[in-house]
Amino acid sequence: MEEPKDNQPQLNIELTEEVAEGIYSNFAILSHSNAEFIIDFVRIMPMPSAPAPKGKVKSRIVLSPQHAKRLQRAIADNIAKYEATYGPIKDVEGGGGNQGGVPMSFGPPAQA
């Protein structure tokens, strides 16, 4: 770690090309124990032959309770900044009689 002029330690973080591409997720599952919080990021895709969409965990993040609290504050701060710039984010959780906000419709089926 380097010491900048204001005497605060600086953290150098490496971001690989693969990680920088990101992983798309349209659903998250949160759970916790007394020692950690777990966030599973899921991608739910429609399955034309299945009665319900199929989801697959694409990434799992495990956090200490202290880091989970910091993440909560950071997300709240970023949402406030986003809404100040672009306007309120429309909350569609659980819309259309859909309990829990699981996306059940992805629009009309694709045609070839």
NUSE-856263 format. One line per field, with one value per atom (N, C-alpha, C): residue number from 0; residue in one letter; x, z, y. Coordinates in nm, 4 decimals. Example, Ala and Ser with C-alpha at 12.3 -4.5 7.8 and 13.67 -1.06 7.14 Angstrom:
2
seq	0	0	0	1	1	1 $
type	a	a	a	s	s	s $
x	1.3190	1.2300	1.3200	1.2850	1.3670	1.2900 $
z	0.7800	0.7800	0.7800	0.7080	0.7140	0.7870 $
y	-0.5690	-0.4500	-0.3300	-0.2250	-0.1060	0.0030 $
This chain:
112
seq	0	0	0	1	1	1	2	2	2	3	3	3	4	4	4	5	5	5	6	6	6	7	7	7	8	8	8	9	9	9	10	10	10	11	11	11	12	12	12	13	13	13	14	14	14	15	15	15	16	16	16	17	17	17	18	18	18	19	19	19	20	20	20	21	21	21	22	22	22	23	23	23	24	24	24	25	25	25	26	26	26	27	27	27	28	28	28	29	29	29	30	30	30	31	31	31	32	32	32	33	33	33	34	34	34	35	35	35	36	36	36	37	37	37	38	38	38	39	39	39	40	40	40	41	41	41	42	42	42	43	43	43	44	44	44	45	45	45	46	46	46	47	47	47	48	48	48	49	49	49	50	50	50	51	51	51	52	52	52	53	53	53	54	54	54	55	55	55	56	56	56	57	57	57	58	58	58	59	59	59	60	60	60	61	61	61	62	62	62	63	63	63	64	64	64	65	65	65	66	66	66	67	67	67	68	68	68	69	69	69	70	70	70	71	71	71	72	72	72	73	73	73	74	74	74	75	75	75	76	76	76	77	77	77	78	78	78	79	79	79	80	80	80	81	81	81	82	82	82	83	83	83	84	84	84	85	85	85	86	86	86	87	87	87	88	88	88	89	89	89	90	90	90	91	91	91	92	92	92	93	93	93	94	94	94	95	95	95	96	96	96	97	97	97	98	98	98	99	99	99	100	100	100	101	101	101	102	102	102	103	103	103	104	104	104	105	105	105	106	106	106	107	107	107	108	108	108	109	109	109	110	110	110	111	111	111 $
type	m	m	m	e	e	e	e	e	e	p	p	p	k	k	k	d	d	d	n	n	n	q	q	q	p	p	p	q	q	q	l	l	l	n	n	n	i	i	i	e	e	e	l	l	l	t	t	t	e	e	e	e	e	e	v	v	v	a	a	a	e	e	e	g	g	g	i	i	i	y	y	y	s	s	s	n	n	n	f	f	f	a	a	a	i	i	i	l	l	l	s	s	s	h	h	h	s	s	s	n	n	n	a	a	a	e	e	e	f	f	f	i	i	i	i	i	i	d	d	d	f	f	f	v	v	v	r	r	r	i	i	i	m	m	m	p	p	p	m	m	m	p	p	p	s	s	s	a	a	a	p	p	p	a	a	a	p	p	p	k	k	k	g	g	g	k	k	k	v	v	v	k	k	k	s	s	s	r	r	r	i	i	i	v	v	v	l	l	l	s	s	s	p	p	p	q	q	q	h	h	h	a	a	a	k	k	k	r	r	r	l	l	l	q	q	q	r	r	r	a	a	a	i	i	i	a	a	a	d	d	d	n	n	n	i	i	i	a	a	a	k	k	k	y	y	y	e	e	e	a	a	a	t	t	t	y	y	y	g	g	g	p	p	p	i	i	i	k	k	k	d	d	d	v	v	v	e	e	e	g	g	g	g	g	g	g	g	g	g	g	g	n	n	n	q	q	q	g	g	g	g	g	g	v	v	v	p	p	p	m	m	m	s	s	s	f	f	f	g	g	g	p	p	p	p	p	p	a	a	a	q	q	q	a	a	a $
x	0.0834	0.0000	0.0878	0.0433	0.1168	0.0530	0.1320	0.0827	0.0650	-0.0590	-0.0775	-0.0532	-0.0593	-0.0262	-0.1147	-0.2402	-0.3294	-0.3139	-0.2080	-0.1734	-0.2757	-0.3654	-0.4577	-0.3954	-0.3933	-0.3353	-0.4159	-0.3452	-0.4090	-0.4078	-0.5178	-0.5298	-0.5259	-0.4364	-0.4290	-0.5066	-0.6051	-0.6916	-0.6740	-0.6525	-0.6372	-0.7712	-0.8062	-0.9290	-0.8916	-0.9057	-0.8707	-0.9732	-0.9351	-1.0256	-1.1514	-1.1331	-1.2467	-1.3462	-1.2974	-1.3851	-1.4483	-1.3737	-1.4246	-1.5460	-1.5579	-1.6732	-1.8027	-1.7940	-1.9115	-1.9931	-2.0875	-2.1793	-2.3189	-2.4062	-2.5430	-2.6228	-2.6987	-2.7868	-2.9175	-3.0297	-3.1594	-3.2374	-3.1665	-3.2296	-3.1192	-3.1475	-3.0492	-3.1170	-3.0436	-3.0906	-2.9944	-3.0491	-2.9660	-2.9941	-2.8885	-2.9033	-2.7911	-2.8034	-2.7008	-2.6940	-2.5802	-2.5599	-2.5107	-2.4689	-2.4178	-2.2822	-2.2151	-2.0804	-2.0676	-2.1685	-2.1535	-2.2863	-2.2817	-2.3938	-2.3532	-2.4468	-2.4206	-2.5193	-2.4670	-2.5508	-2.5237	-2.6257	-2.6168	-2.6810	-2.6034	-2.6539	-2.6950	-2.8212	-2.8822	-2.9232	-2.9105	-2.9653	-3.0810	-3.2001	-3.3201	-3.3535	-3.3637	-3.3948	-3.5231	-3.6040	-3.7266	-3.6930	-3.7699	-3.7552	-3.8881	-3.8972	-4.0254	-4.0935	-4.0162	-4.0769	-4.1006	-4.0540	-4.0683	-4.1850	-4.2488	-4.3606	-4.3176	-4.1889	-4.1395	-3.9994	-3.9577	-3.8220	-3.7180	-3.6006	-3.4920	-3.3871	-3.3405	-3.2388	-3.1094	-2.9985	-2.8673	-2.7847	-2.7255	-2.6391	-2.5143	-2.4884	-2.3738	-2.2571	-2.2859	-2.1805	-2.2304	-2.1417	-2.1745	-2.0737	-2.1241	-2.0388	-2.0646	-1.9581	-1.9675	-1.9038	-1.9803	-1.9362	-1.9445	-1.8547	-1.8694	-1.9877	-2.0488	-2.1582	-2.1167	-1.9936	-1.9475	-1.9386	-1.8885	-1.8803	-2.0190	-2.1102	-2.2476	-2.3121	-2.2888	-2.3440	-2.2831	-2.1524	-2.0870	-2.1405	-2.1636	-2.2196	-2.3598	-2.4405	-2.5755	-2.5695	-2.4820	-2.4696	-2.4191	-2.3228	-2.2677	-2.3731	-2.4532	-2.5597	-2.6636	-2.7046	-2.8028	-2.7498	-2.6224	-2.5615	-2.5610	-2.5254	-2.5209	-2.6598	-2.7596	-2.8971	-2.9439	-2.9141	-2.9529	-2.8879	-2.7610	-2.6913	-2.7505	-2.7802	-2.8411	-2.9747	-3.0600	-3.1929	-3.1861	-3.0863	-3.0700	-3.0375	-2.9683	-2.9307	-3.0388	-3.0949	-3.1841	-3.3302	-3.3621	-3.4992	-3.5213	-3.6380	-3.6661	-3.6620	-3.6118	-3.6117	-3.7476	-3.8128	-3.9442	-3.9301	-3.9994	-3.9946	-4.1030	-4.0644	-4.1615	-4.1630	-4.1053	-4.0991	-4.2386	-4.2550	-4.3810	-4.4961	-4.4686	-4.5755	-4.6497	-4.7742	-4.8511	-4.8877	-4.9052	-4.9418	-4.8264	-4.7075	-4.5890	-4.5266	-4.5452	-4.4921	-4.3399	-4.2784	-4.1335	-4.0598	-4.1284	-4.0619	-3.9819	-4.0027	-3.9312	-3.9837	-3.8951	-3.9436	-4.0008	-4.1283	-4.1933	-4.2196	-4.2075	-4.2322	-4.1184	-4.0648	-3.9550	-3.9989	-4.1284	-4.1764	-4.2165	-4.2530	-4.2966	-4.1837	-4.2174	-4.1124	-4.0479	-3.9200	-3.8476	-3.8931	-3.8910	-3.9272	-3.8104	-3.7848	-3.6750	-3.7270 $
z	0.0000	0.0000	0.0000	-0.0718	-0.0817	0.0094	0.0520	0.1368	0.0527	0.0203	-0.0510	0.0421	-0.0123	0.0623	0.1834	0.1826	0.2965	0.4060	0.3982	0.4971	0.5076	0.4123	0.4083	0.3221	0.3701	0.2871	0.1582	0.0499	-0.0793	-0.1094	-0.1606	-0.1934	-0.3439	-0.3911	-0.5334	-0.5595	-0.6472	-0.6759	-0.8208	-0.8438	-0.9791	-1.0279	-1.1503	-1.2117	-1.3418	-1.3442	-1.4651	-1.5744	-1.6981	-1.8110	-1.7970	-1.7557	-1.7415	-1.6375	-1.5230	-1.4172	-1.4588	-1.5326	-1.5758	-1.6676	-1.7382	-1.8253	-1.7452	-1.6217	-1.5359	-1.5668	-1.4788	-1.4940	-1.4760	-1.5734	-1.5654	-1.4642	-1.3812	-1.2839	-1.2806	-1.2765	-1.2670	-1.1438	-1.0486	-0.9257	-0.8235	-0.6968	-0.5919	-0.4740	-0.4116	-0.2920	-0.1794	-0.0696	0.0440	0.1618	0.2314	0.3532	0.4485	0.5734	0.6706	0.7841	0.8506	0.9762	1.0757	1.1933	1.2898	1.2477	1.1530	1.1156	0.9766	0.8893	0.7525	0.6822	0.5793	0.4885	0.3547	0.2885	0.1586	0.0586	-0.0538	-0.1620	-0.2838	-0.3304	-0.4531	-0.5645	-0.6677	-0.7840	-0.8877	-0.9291	-1.0140	-1.1469	-1.2523	-1.3822	-1.4102	-1.4240	-1.4521	-1.5995	-1.6661	-1.8089	-1.8326	-1.9285	-1.9590	-2.0249	-1.9922	-2.0530	-2.1189	-2.2507	-2.3194	-2.2853	-2.2639	-2.2363	-2.0872	-2.0009	-1.8563	-1.8038	-1.6953	-1.6386	-1.5721	-1.5375	-1.4719	-1.5248	-1.5173	-1.5611	-1.4789	-1.5363	-1.4674	-1.4278	-1.3038	-1.2554	-1.2275	-1.2461	-1.2187	-1.1440	-1.0306	-0.9554	-1.0398	-1.0688	-1.1504	-1.0661	-0.9446	-0.8574	-0.7137	-0.6209	-0.4777	-0.4078	-0.3266	-0.2488	-0.1011	-0.0264	0.1176	0.1883	0.2802	0.3488	0.4993	0.5711	0.7164	0.7445	0.8635	0.8949	0.8807	0.9182	0.9076	0.7611	0.6737	0.5319	0.4679	0.5131	0.4611	0.4943	0.6155	0.6564	0.5727	0.5478	0.4641	0.3207	0.2701	0.1354	0.1289	0.2320	0.2374	0.2293	0.3063	0.3045	0.1695	0.1111	-0.0182	-0.1277	-0.1261	-0.2264	-0.2075	-0.0835	-0.0572	-0.1062	-0.0812	-0.1251	-0.2778	-0.3452	-0.4909	-0.5520	-0.4916	-0.5414	-0.5275	-0.4144	-0.3951	-0.5014	-0.5312	-0.6337	-0.7719	-0.8014	-0.9298	-0.9467	-0.8429	-0.8512	-0.8576	-0.7958	-0.8049	-0.9485	-1.0206	-1.1586	-1.2588	-1.2433	-1.3446	-1.3035	-1.1804	-1.1329	-1.0589	-0.9942	-0.9124	-0.9928	-0.9294	-0.9883	-0.9603	-1.0633	-1.0498	-0.9847	-0.8735	-0.8017	-0.8565	-0.9187	-0.9764	-0.9025	-0.7830	-0.7049	-0.6806	-0.7119	-0.6848	-0.7718	-0.8791	-0.9651	-1.0361	-1.0727	-1.1517	-1.0784	-0.9469	-0.8726	-0.8551	-0.8794	-0.8736	-0.7345	-0.6505	-0.5148	-0.5162	-0.4404	-0.4264	-0.5384	-0.6400	-0.7452	-0.8423	-0.8475	-0.9427	-1.0817	-1.1773	-1.3116	-1.3771	-1.4050	-1.4620	-1.6106	-1.6627	-1.8039	-1.8629	-1.9721	-2.0381	-2.1722	-2.1900	-2.3147	-2.4113	-2.5326	-2.6276	-2.6649	-2.6968	-2.7344	-2.8662	-2.8782	-3.0005	-3.1140	-3.2334	-3.3508	-3.4487	-3.5117	-3.6080	-3.7483 $
y	-0.1184	0.0000	0.1246	0.2234	0.3486	0.4525	0.5497	0.6578	0.7845	0.8224	0.9493	1.0678	1.1892	1.3102	1.3347	1.2871	1.3114	1.2051	1.1247	1.0216	0.9091	0.8974	0.7840	0.6756	0.5499	0.4440	0.4269	0.3987	0.3780	0.2292	0.1787	0.0374	0.0215	-0.0616	-0.0915	-0.2199	-0.2119	-0.3260	-0.3667	-0.4950	-0.5478	-0.6015	-0.5699	-0.6175	-0.6870	-0.8190	-0.8932	-0.8672	-0.8920	-0.8720	-0.9580	-1.0819	-1.1734	-1.1235	-1.0797	-1.0297	-0.8975	-0.8143	-0.6844	-0.6984	-0.8107	-0.8333	-0.8432	-0.8865	-0.8979	-1.0223	-1.0492	-1.1619	-1.1073	-1.1299	-1.0807	-1.1625	-1.0937	-1.1575	-1.0800	-1.1526	-1.0852	-1.1310	-1.1925	-1.2397	-1.2637	-1.2386	-1.2639	-1.3325	-1.4218	-1.4918	-1.4557	-1.4056	-1.3678	-1.4595	-1.5003	-1.5793	-1.5381	-1.5814	-1.5441	-1.6445	-1.6443	-1.7166	-1.6124	-1.6558	-1.5579	-1.5023	-1.5671	-1.5263	-1.4672	-1.4872	-1.4410	-1.4191	-1.3370	-1.3157	-1.3760	-1.4409	-1.5013	-1.4434	-1.3962	-1.3467	-1.4335	-1.5045	-1.5829	-1.5017	-1.4726	-1.4011	-1.5043	-1.4967	-1.5986	-1.5366	-1.6143	-1.5768	-1.6710	-1.6135	-1.6922	-1.6763	-1.7882	-1.7869	-1.8660	-1.8210	-1.8949	-2.0284	-2.1285	-2.2609	-2.2944	-2.2847	-2.3055	-2.4382	-2.5439	-2.6744	-2.6999	-2.6097	-2.6296	-2.5467	-2.5933	-2.5176	-2.3864	-2.3738	-2.2529	-2.2227	-2.0963	-2.0625	-2.1370	-2.1584	-2.2267	-2.1238	-2.1319	-2.0401	-2.1131	-2.0414	-2.0978	-1.9943	-2.0340	-1.9436	-1.9178	-1.7900	-1.7520	-1.7030	-1.6563	-1.6071	-1.6078	-1.6388	-1.6358	-1.5468	-1.4551	-1.3651	-1.3938	-1.4154	-1.4400	-1.3204	-1.2591	-1.1378	-1.1543	-1.0875	-1.0784	-0.9855	-0.9935	-0.9009	-0.7534	-0.7206	-0.5825	-0.5384	-0.6250	-0.5904	-0.5865	-0.6723	-0.6673	-0.5329	-0.4838	-0.3538	-0.2414	-0.2488	-0.1470	-0.1525	-0.2726	-0.2879	-0.2278	-0.2533	-0.1960	-0.0439	0.0172	0.1633	0.2134	0.1424	0.1841	0.1736	0.0677	0.0534	0.1632	0.1900	0.2968	0.4316	0.4589	0.5851	0.5943	0.4853	0.4856	0.4966	0.4343	0.4462	0.5902	0.6535	0.7941	0.8833	0.8609	0.9395	0.9126	0.7870	0.7514	0.8222	0.8138	0.8749	1.0274	1.0867	1.2312	1.2730	1.1867	1.2167	1.1765	1.0560	0.9986	0.9886	1.0208	1.0093	0.8782	0.8666	0.7489	0.6188	0.5160	0.3822	0.3203	0.2747	0.2138	0.0766	0.0549	-0.0726	-0.1638	-0.2741	-0.3669	-0.5002	-0.5044	-0.6277	-0.6834	-0.8102	-0.8791	-0.8344	-0.7620	-0.7128	-0.8248	-0.8006	-0.8957	-1.0226	-1.0143	-1.1344	-1.2312	-1.1862	-1.2698	-1.2592	-1.3586	-1.3569	-1.3585	-1.2708	-1.2701	-1.2008	-1.1546	-1.0798	-1.1632	-1.2950	-1.3787	-1.3492	-1.3150	-1.2844	-1.4090	-1.4070	-1.5241	-1.5083	-1.3877	-1.3660	-1.2863	-1.3332	-1.2662	-1.2102	-1.1904	-1.1353	-1.2460	-1.2106	-1.3110	-1.4054	-1.5319	-1.6270	-1.5853	-1.6153	-1.5817	-1.6718	-1.6178	-1.6972	-1.6935	-1.8069	-1.8138	-1.7894 $
